[in-house]
């Protein structure tokens, strides 16, 4: 996974004004009130997905597209969903320039995730949710793994959820801070 991160030019996923900080271990603004996650969190979340190379992965919250690029190096197919059309198009353009042909970028619809392509072997949510979203659990394959930040709008716990035949297994990966997940089953736009 670290080799995948080394191959990807992080500076291509951030605005020109922040490029001098591209390799610092901190989140950076990407516009429209959104951020690119700090490299440590990107690595932690990606590692928790346990990707082996043949998976179909769903990313909820494309943002800059950086996380999708890393997963594209490690999985067969990445389907990424972004609610902000401008960010989705920018990410799609950068991913195309870098020749990631195994990534599909979609603008989010009214529901959380992308149920049209379910089930997924892995799901990564790059925005903080008030609770584990039942809609995403339904889109997860049996033995699939999901990583999702859960908590308040300002602080969350990063959870790994594994869907078993008999239920769900949860693991707390530690504290984190993400922008809020907006949509049905998550936070409302206005607050």
VENTAZI-V778831 format. One record per residue. N is the residue number from 0. SS is DSSP state (a for helix, b for strand, c for the rest). D_FIRST is the distance of its C-alpha to the first C-alpha in whole Angstrom. Layout:
n={N | N}
ss={SS | SS}
d_first={D_FIRST | D_FIRST}
//
This chain:
n={0 | 1 | 2 | 3 | 4 | 5 | 6 | 7 | 8 | 9 | 10 | 11 | 12 | 13 | 14 | 15 | 16 | 17 | 18 | 19 | 20 | 21 | 22 | 23 | 24 | 25 | 26 | 27 | 28 | 29 | 30 | 31 | 32 | 33 | 34 | 35 | 36 | 37 | 38 | 39 | 40 | 41 | 42 | 43 | 44 | 45 | 46 | 47 | 48 | 49 | 50 | 51 | 52 | 53 | 54 | 55 | 56 | 57 | 58 | 59 | 60 | 61 | 62 | 63 | 64 | 65 | 66 | 67 | 68 | 69 | 70 | 71 | 72 | 73 | 74 | 75 | 76 | 77 | 78 | 79 | 80 | 81 | 82 | 83 | 84 | 85 | 86 | 87 | 88 | 89 | 90 | 91 | 92 | 93 | 94 | 95 | 96 | 97 | 98 | 99 | 100 | 101 | 102 | 103 | 104 | 105 | 106 | 107 | 108 | 109 | 110 | 111 | 112 | 113 | 114 | 115 | 116 | 117 | 118 | 119 | 120 | 121 | 122 | 123 | 124 | 125 | 126 | 127 | 128 | 129 | 130 | 131 | 132 | 133 | 134 | 135 | 136 | 137 | 138 | 139 | 140 | 141 | 142 | 143 | 144 | 145 | 146 | 147 | 148 | 149 | 150 | 151 | 152 | 153 | 154 | 155 | 156 | 157 | 158 | 159 | 160 | 161 | 162 | 163 | 164 | 165 | 166 | 167 | 168 | 169 | 170 | 171 | 172 | 173 | 174 | 175 | 176 | 177 | 178 | 179 | 180 | 181 | 182 | 183 | 184 | 185 | 186 | 187 | 188 | 189 | 190}
ss={c | a | a | a | a | a | a | c | c | a | a | a | a | c | c | a | a | a | a | a | a | c | c | c | c | c | c | b | b | b | b | c | c | b | b | b | c | c | a | a | a | a | a | a | a | a | a | a | c | c | c | c | c | c | c | b | b | b | b | b | c | c | c | c | c | a | a | a | a | a | a | a | a | a | c | c | b | b | b | b | b | b | c | c | a | a | a | a | a | a | a | a | a | a | a | a | a | c | c | c | c | c | b | b | b | b | b | c | c | c | c | c | c | c | a | a | a | c | c | b | b | b | b | b | b | b | b | b | b | c | c | c | c | a | a | a | a | a | a | b | b | b | b | b | b | b | b | b | b | b | b | c | c | c | c | b | b | b | b | b | b | b | b | b | c | c | b | b | b | b | b | b | b | b | b | b | c | c | c | b | c | b | c | c | c | c | b | c | c | c | c}
d_first={0 | 4 | 5 | 5 | 6 | 9 | 10 | 11 | 15 | 15 | 18 | 19 | 18 | 21 | 25 | 26 | 28 | 24 | 23 | 24 | 22 | 18 | 16 | 18 | 16 | 19 | 19 | 21 | 24 | 23 | 27 | 29 | 28 | 24 | 21 | 18 | 16 | 15 | 12 | 12 | 13 | 10 | 7 | 10 | 11 | 8 | 7 | 11 | 11 | 10 | 9 | 10 | 11 | 15 | 15 | 17 | 15 | 17 | 17 | 20 | 20 | 19 | 20 | 19 | 16 | 13 | 12 | 13 | 12 | 8 | 9 | 11 | 8 | 7 | 11 | 14 | 16 | 15 | 19 | 19 | 22 | 23 | 27 | 28 | 29 | 28 | 25 | 24 | 26 | 24 | 21 | 22 | 23 | 20 | 18 | 21 | 21 | 18 | 19 | 16 | 19 | 17 | 17 | 21 | 22 | 25 | 27 | 27 | 30 | 32 | 30 | 27 | 24 | 25 | 27 | 28 | 25 | 24 | 23 | 20 | 17 | 15 | 17 | 15 | 18 | 18 | 21 | 23 | 25 | 29 | 28 | 26 | 27 | 29 | 28 | 24 | 25 | 27 | 25 | 22 | 22 | 24 | 21 | 19 | 16 | 17 | 16 | 19 | 20 | 24 | 27 | 29 | 29 | 28 | 26 | 24 | 22 | 19 | 19 | 17 | 20 | 20 | 23 | 25 | 28 | 30 | 28 | 25 | 24 | 22 | 20 | 21 | 17 | 20 | 22 | 20 | 22 | 22 | 24 | 26 | 26 | 29 | 30 | 32 | 31 | 30 | 31 | 34 | 34 | 37 | 37}
//
